[in-house]
Structure formats: C-alpha cells, structure tokens
Amino acid sequence: MSKKRTSKNMRKNIKTSIEGALEGKLQSILHDIEYRLDCLYQKSEQNLTGMAMKLGSRDLNLAKHQLDGYTITDNTPTGSIAWTSCNVVYKGTNYPITNGATALKFVYWTLAQVDKTIFLTSNTKPTLGEDDVLVFINDGGIHSTVMDTFKSGYAMLDGSITGSEIKAASIAGANIVAGGVGTTQIASGAITSTLIGADAVTTAAIATGAVTSTELGAGAVVAAAIGTGAVGTTALAANAVDGTKIATGAVATANLAANAVDATKLANGAVGATQIATGAVGATQLGTGAVTTIKITAGAVDSAALGANAVTTAKLALTSVDSTILAANAVTSAKIATGAVATANLAANAVDATKLANGAVGTTQLAANAVDSTKLANGAVGSTQIATGGVATGNLADAAITGVKIGAGAVAADKLNTAMHMLF
C-alpha cells in the first residue's frame, strides 16, 4: 500500500513538472497565436462591414518600439507590477513576451538579448542602445509605461520641470551645484544644530545683538572670548569678584577705596615696618604693655618723651628698665609715680649716679626695704643717716669698734670682760 501511494505521488509530481515546463515554453507561442487571431478577426470584421482598413502594429515597419495587446496590473503582489499578453513590435517583427512580474524598478527589452520573449528587470538604470527600449518603471508597485529610451537632460525644455515633476526626497546632495542653495531656498527653521558643521558659524554670520544670555551655555564664555577691557562695572554682578578671581598682586593702591582696608582685611603679621608710615603709630595705636625693652633703642626714651606719671608699675616689665635704656637724667622725680619703682623693677646696678637727677629720689620714691646694702655706695651712710639706736650688735662687724670710735667714759665697767677684779 505504501509503495502504491509513493508511485502515485511520483507520477503526480512528474505531471506537474511537465505541465509547468510546457506552460513556460508554449506560453509565448499561445500568446502569439492569440494575438494573430485577434488581428485577423479585426481585419475580417473590417472587410465584412466595409469599414476603412486600419493598420496594426505588425503592419508597420518602424524603427520605433511598439507595445501591443498587453495588460499590466499594479501591486501584484504589493510593491510589484505584473504584465500579461505583451507584444513588442520592432521594425515590423513581433516579439511575444512571456507573462511575468517584478518588484524591481526598471523593466526593459533589448534586441541583442538571447531570449527575446522575456522582459529584463533591474534596480539600476540599464544601458540602452538604439535597438533597446525601456518598457515600464515600477515606482513602489505603481507602473509607468515608457516605451522609449532614457532621455538626455538636454532634450528637456528649459524651465519645463517644475516641483510637481520631481519626486519627494529624490534630489541628493550630488545633484545640487555648488552655491545652488541660497537664502530664499531655505525654509524658516530648516537649519537645525545637526546641520551646522563644526566652526561653521563665524562672527560675520552672527547678527549684532543676536547672542543673548539665553543663547550662552553654562561656562561658554572663557577668558579667550572676553576682549581687553570688555568687562565693566555694570557687567559684574554683586559680589561676583571673590578672592579666586583676583590675580596675585593685581590690587594696587589705586584700586582701593578710601578706608577700604580695615582690621578684618589684614592677615596676622601682614603689617610690617615697611607698611607703617613714619609717625603713624601714636599712643592710641599701642596696646598696654606693647612696648617692651627690645622694642626701645638705647637712649630713645628721654624726659621729653615721658608724660607726668606716665611710667607706672603696670607699664614696666620685670627688670625691663636697665641703664642702657635710660638717657642721662631722663628719669626725674616728676616722671616716677609714687611707689612705682620697686626693687623687682630695677636691674642690678641699673640706677647709678648719672641716671639720678640731684634730689630726684626722695623718701616717697623708695619702697619699703628698697635700699639694701647693694644699693649703698661706700661711705654713703653717715651719722646723720643712722637713727638713734639704729646700729645694733648684729650690724657691727668683728673688730669694727676701735679706740677712736669710743668716746671718753663711754665704756662702763659692766661692759668689760676682764680677768681683773674691779671695785666701783
């Protein structure tokens, strides 16, 4: 049973193949017979009715291609054109064409082709000679019958091709001559950023005042884009110039407003000797204790420089006043506040005879216990300087009392310690 079925299918396939081959080979012959019978019928009808004779395409021997007896349908299938019963008549010879279809753009026929019963097709323009013809153009499934060769552009009347004859999006850049597109050919808003090449927009292309703040991107204006002197006061926003915008040394005296530099603008240690004008530092500019010994040159402080009672204890650092600081006779009694000079304020041997005005040191100028033995010169203390009973035994050195120091009858018997009996 399986073998019978296989044999039956084989015979059926062979029959289909033979029919297809015969149809392909005989189609043009059958089509030619049909066309000839139709022409004969038309002539017979003319003879019977007495109508004037009409010449068919085959009755003419013209060096011009003619298409006769054909049917063509569009979008069969979609995007393709199909033809049936086509006859190409050229120089009195009829060439029946096999039915066919194509999705390609150009349909043409050449006298030199081996099989003259078919139309040739291509998506590129074929090169056609005098004996060849362009039959159809397929425009996306819609046919145009041409039956001619390609025309030279020179055969067109000047100005005869209008916009309606030009297919949308068919003009490429290569078709436009250099400089062919002017201002009037460009639609409003047609030029977008993607169409503008790098560096294409030059200064001459920008209208005066055309670039506003909205056209500038963030950070678009760099230093090289700003002309010398172009940024005036009105161009700067409030507080726009901060420390990072000012170059080192850029702020000169002329750039500073009067009183612009106050204490908050000066860094610690910023004001040195060269920044202070001569005579600029007065008493109000000096803080308490600001002037120490090392700040005063030798002999700089004289009596004229000191106000009455100007030098108080609070103004003197411990041992800060030595003999090198004081000019001769600079410290008078009027300059020293009562009790201002204590023992701790005086360096050893700081006050010598040249530093004291005559009578400058009175009782009120001496602090309690201020004058010790190191402060008294040899022979400075006489009998008038010693109070009655002021010299005690502890004040006398051994063997200090000699005979000349003892008055007559000054030594009583109870003051003698001798190995001799005495009666009194």
Backbone hydrogen bonds, N-H to C=O, Kabsch-Sander energy under -0.5 kcal/mol:
donor,donor_aa,acceptor,acceptor_aa,energy
5,R,1,M,-2.0
6,T,2,S,-2.1
7,S,3,K,-2.4
8,K,4,K,-2.3
9,N,5,R,-2.3
10,M,6,T,-2.0
11,R,7,S,-2.2
12,K,8,K,-2.0
13,N,9,N,-2.2
14,I,10,M,-2.4
15,K,11,R,-2.3
16,T,12,K,-2.2
17,S,13,N,-2.3
18,I,14,I,-2.3
19,E,15,K,-2.6
20,G,16,T,-2.4
21,A,17,S,-2.3
22,L,18,I,-2.9
23,E,19,E,-2.6
24,G,20,G,-2.2
25,K,21,A,-2.3
26,L,22,L,-3.4
27,Q,23,E,-1.5
29,I,25,K,-0.5
30,L,26,L,-3.4
31,H,27,Q,-2.8
32,D,28,S,-2.2
33,I,29,I,-2.5
34,E,30,L,-2.6
35,Y,31,H,-2.4
36,R,32,D,-2.7
37,L,33,I,-2.7
38,D,34,E,-2.0
39,C,35,Y,-2.1
40,L,36,R,-2.6
41,Y,37,L,-2.6
42,Q,38,D,-2.0
43,K,39,C,-1.9
44,S,40,L,-2.6
45,E,41,Y,-2.4
46,Q,42,Q,-1.8
47,N,43,K,-2.1
48,L,44,S,-2.6
49,T,45,E,-2.1
50,G,46,Q,-1.0
51,M,46,Q,-1.0
59,D,56,G,-1.3
60,L,57,S,-0.9
62,L,60,L,-0.8
64,K,62,L,-0.7
66,Q,89,V,-2.0
68,D,66,Q,-0.5
68,D,87,N,-2.5
71,T,84,T,-2.6
73,T,82,A,-2.5
75,N,80,S,-0.7
75,N,141,G,-1.7
76,T,80,S,-1.7
80,S,77,P,-2.6
81,I,102,T,-2.1
82,A,73,T,-2.4
83,W,100,G,-2.9
84,T,71,T,-2.8
86,C,97,I,-0.5
87,N,68,D,-1.2
88,V,95,Y,-2.3
89,V,66,Q,-2.7
89,V,87,N,-0.6
90,Y,88,V,-0.6
90,Y,93,T,-2.8
91,K,62,L,-2.5
92,G,60,L,-0.5
93,T,90,Y,-1.5
95,Y,88,V,-2.5
97,I,86,C,-2.9
98,T,117,T,-4.0
100,G,83,W,-1.8
102,T,81,I,-2.0
106,F,122,S,-3.2
107,V,136,F,-2.4
108,Y,120,L,-3.0
109,W,133,V,-2.6
113,Q,110,T,-0.8
116,K,114,V,-0.9
118,I,115,D,-0.8
120,L,108,Y,-3.2
122,S,106,F,-1.8
128,L,126,P,-0.7
132,D,129,G,-1.2
133,V,109,W,-2.7
134,L,148,D,-2.6
135,V,107,V,-1.9
135,V,133,V,-0.7
136,F,107,V,-1.6
137,I,144,S,-1.9
138,N,105,K,-3.4
139,D,137,I,-0.7
139,D,142,I,-3.2
140,G,138,N,-1.0
141,G,79,G,-0.6
142,I,139,D,-0.7
144,S,137,I,-1.5
146,V,135,V,-3.2
146,V,144,S,-0.5
147,M,134,L,-1.2
147,M,135,V,-0.5
148,D,134,L,-1.6
155,A,152,S,-1.9
156,M,153,G,-1.4
160,S,157,L,-2.2
162,T,160,S,-0.7
165,E,162,T,-1.2
166,I,162,T,-0.6
166,I,163,G,-0.9
167,K,165,E,-0.6
170,S,167,K,-1.8
172,A,170,S,-0.7
175,N,172,A,-1.4
176,I,173,G,-1.4
177,V,175,N,-0.5
180,G,177,V,-2.3
182,G,180,G,-0.7
185,Q,182,G,-0.9
186,I,182,G,-0.5
186,I,183,T,-1.1
187,A,185,Q,-0.6
190,A,187,A,-2.2
192,T,190,A,-0.9
195,L,192,T,-1.4
196,I,192,T,-0.5
196,I,193,S,-0.9
197,G,195,L,-0.6
200,A,197,G,-2.0
202,T,200,A,-0.9
205,A,202,T,-1.1
206,I,203,T,-1.5
207,A,205,A,-0.5
210,A,207,A,-2.3
212,T,210,A,-0.9
215,E,212,T,-1.2
216,L,212,T,-0.6
216,L,213,S,-0.7
220,A,217,G,-2.3
222,V,220,A,-1.0
225,A,222,V,-1.4
226,I,223,A,-1.4
227,G,225,A,-0.6
230,A,227,G,-2.2
232,G,230,A,-0.9
235,A,232,G,-0.8
236,L,232,G,-0.5
236,L,233,T,-1.3
240,A,237,A,-2.2
242,D,240,A,-1.0
245,K,242,D,-1.6
246,I,242,D,-0.5
246,I,243,G,-0.9
247,A,245,K,-0.6
250,A,247,A,-2.3
252,A,250,A,-0.8
255,N,252,A,-1.4
256,L,253,T,-1.4
260,A,257,A,-2.1
262,D,260,A,-0.9
265,K,262,D,-1.6
266,L,262,D,-0.5
266,L,263,A,-1.0
270,A,267,A,-2.4
272,G,270,A,-0.9
275,Q,272,G,-0.9
276,I,272,G,-0.7
276,I,273,A,-0.9
277,A,275,Q,-0.6
280,A,277,A,-2.2
282,G,280,A,-0.9
285,Q,282,G,-1.0
286,L,282,G,-0.6
286,L,283,A,-0.9
290,A,287,G,-2.3
292,T,290,A,-0.9
295,K,292,T,-1.4
296,I,292,T,-0.6
296,I,293,T,-1.4
297,T,295,K,-0.5
299,G,324,T,-0.8
300,A,297,T,-2.3
301,V,325,I,-0.8
302,D,300,A,-0.8
305,A,302,D,-1.0
306,L,302,D,-0.7
306,L,303,S,-0.6
309,N,334,A,-1.3
310,A,307,G,-2.4
311,V,335,K,-0.9
312,T,310,A,-1.0
315,K,312,T,-1.0
316,L,312,T,-0.7
316,L,313,T,-1.1
317,A,315,K,-0.6
319,T,344,A,-0.8
320,S,317,A,-2.6
321,V,345,N,-0.7
322,D,320,S,-0.8
325,I,322,D,-1.2
326,L,322,D,-0.9
327,A,301,V,-1.2
329,N,354,T,-1.2
330,A,327,A,-2.3
331,V,355,K,-0.5
332,T,330,A,-0.9
335,K,332,T,-1.1
336,I,332,T,-0.7
336,I,333,S,-0.6
337,A,311,V,-1.0
337,A,335,K,-0.6
339,G,364,T,-0.6
340,A,337,A,-2.7
342,A,340,A,-0.9
345,N,342,A,-1.2
346,L,342,A,-0.7
346,L,343,T,-1.1
347,A,321,V,-1.1
347,A,345,N,-0.5
350,A,347,A,-2.5
352,D,350,A,-0.9
355,K,352,D,-1.3
356,L,352,D,-0.7
356,L,353,A,-0.8
357,A,331,V,-0.7
357,A,355,K,-0.5
360,A,357,A,-2.7
362,G,360,A,-0.9
365,Q,362,G,-0.8
366,L,362,G,-0.6
366,L,363,T,-1.0
367,A,365,Q,-0.5
370,A,367,A,-2.4
372,D,370,A,-0.9
375,K,372,D,-1.7
376,L,372,D,-0.5
376,L,373,S,-0.8
380,A,377,A,-2.3
382,G,380,A,-0.8
385,Q,382,G,-0.9
386,I,382,G,-0.6
386,I,383,S,-0.7
387,A,385,Q,-0.6
390,G,387,A,-2.9
392,A,390,G,-0.7
395,N,392,A,-1.8
396,L,392,A,-0.6
396,L,393,T,-1.5
400,A,397,A,-1.9
402,T,400,A,-0.8
405,K,402,T,-1.3
406,I,403,G,-1.5
407,G,405,K,-0.5
410,A,407,G,-2.3
412,A,410,A,-0.7
415,K,412,A,-1.7
416,L,413,A,-1.6
418,T,416,L,-0.5
